[in-house]
Each structure stands twice: as structure tokens, then as C-alpha cells.
């Protein structure tokens, strides 16, 4: 968490690439902060042993919290691309 805080600059834009909630296959997928949605990461919220780092995000003026491991920075030229990508890969392979 400390490493990530030192290597990313807030806010930055992400797209949610993963979502374990089965609601994606229902009309609920139109809710905010869901799979395929674009949002702004505004800060780090907490670190959980099972869920990893949760970040605070904003979408359409609303605030929510999503696992960083579900997010993707689209532009490789964005200075946050590699730190977020490294975290996502690390988290996926941590077990």
C-alpha cells in the first residue's frame, strides 16, 4: 500500500475490467462502478488480506469503493499505467 501510494498520482482514470458480482448479467449492471464503467480513482481506502487494496472512485458525481485489482488504466502513456498493472498482476499471482 505504501509502495502504491508513492508510485501513483491522484486522480487518474480507470475502467473496471473485473467484477465478481453476478448482477452484471442483469439490469443492475447499469448501476455505478460496475464492469466496463469508466471512473476516476481519487484515493486509496484500505488494504484487506482477502480483497486487496480498495480504492475510492468517483463516477458521475457519486463516490464508491472498488478493489484495485478489478481496474485497468487504459493508456500505456499514463504514468499510473504500470504501477496499477504491476499491482493487478501481483495480486492475481499472490497465492
C-alpha positions in Angstrom: 0.0 0.0 0.0 2.9 2.4 0.8 4.6 1.5 -2.4 1.5 2.2 -4.4 0.9 5.5 -2.7 4.4 6.6 -3.7 4.1 5.5 -7.3 0.7 6.7 -8.4 -0.6 10.3 -8.9 -4.3 11.0 -8.0 -6.7 11.4 -9.6 -6.5 9.0 -12.5 -8.9 7.4 -14.9 -9.6 3.7 -14.9 -12.0 1.2 -16.4 -13.4 -1.7 -14.4 -12.3 -4.9 -16.1 -13.4 -7.4 -13.5 -16.5 -7.7 -11.3 -17.3 -10.8 -9.2 -20.9 -9.8 -8.8 -23.3 -11.8 -10.9 -25.5 -8.7 -11.2 -23.5 -7.9 -14.4 -25.9 -10.3 -16.2 -29.0 -8.4 -15.1 -30.3 -4.9 -15.4 -28.2 -4.0 -12.3 -25.1 -3.7 -14.5 -26.3 -0.1 -15.3 -25.5 0.8 -11.6 -22.4 2.9 -11.0 -19.0 1.4 -10.5 -19.7 -1.8 -12.5 -17.9 -3.8 -15.1 -16.9 -1.8 -18.2 -17.5 1.6 -16.4 -15.0 4.4 -16.6 -14.3 6.2 -13.3 -11.7 8.4 -11.5 -9.6 6.9 -8.7 -9.3 9.7 -6.1 -7.5 7.8 -3.3 -6.6 4.6 -1.5 -9.2 3.5 1.0 -7.9 0.3 2.8 -6.0 -2.9 2.4 -7.7 -6.2 3.1 -6.0 -9.6 3.4 -8.5 -11.3 1.1 -9.8 -8.4 -1.2 -6.5 -6.5 -1.5 -6.4 -2.7 -1.8 -9.7 -0.9 -2.1 -9.7 2.5 -3.8 -12.1 5.4 -3.6 -13.6 6.2 -7.0 -15.9 8.8 -8.5 -18.4 8.2 -11.3 -21.0 10.7 -12.4 -20.5 12.7 -9.3 -21.0 9.7 -6.9 -18.4 8.2 -4.7 -17.8 4.4 -4.4 -15.2 1.9 -3.4 -13.9 -0.9 -5.6 -11.0 -3.3 -5.5 -7.9 -2.0 -7.3 -7.3 -5.5 -8.7 -10.5 -5.0 -10.8 -9.3 -1.9 -12.5 -7.3 -1.1 -15.6 -5.6 2.1 -16.7 -6.2 2.2 -20.5 -3.5 4.5 -21.8 0.0 3.0 -21.6 1.4 6.5 -21.7 -0.4 7.4 -18.4 2.2 7.4 -15.6 -0.2 5.3 -13.5 -0.5 2.5 -16.1 2.5 0.4 -14.9 2.1 0.8 -11.1 -1.6 -0.3 -11.4 -0.8 -3.1 -13.8 2.0 -4.4 -11.6 -0.3 -4.4 -8.6 -3.0 -6.2 -10.6 -0.6 -8.9 -11.8 1.0 -9.2 -8.3 -2.5 -9.6 -6.7 -3.5 -12.3 -9.2 -0.4 -14.3 -8.5 0.0 -13.8 -4.8 -1.3 -17.2 -3.7 
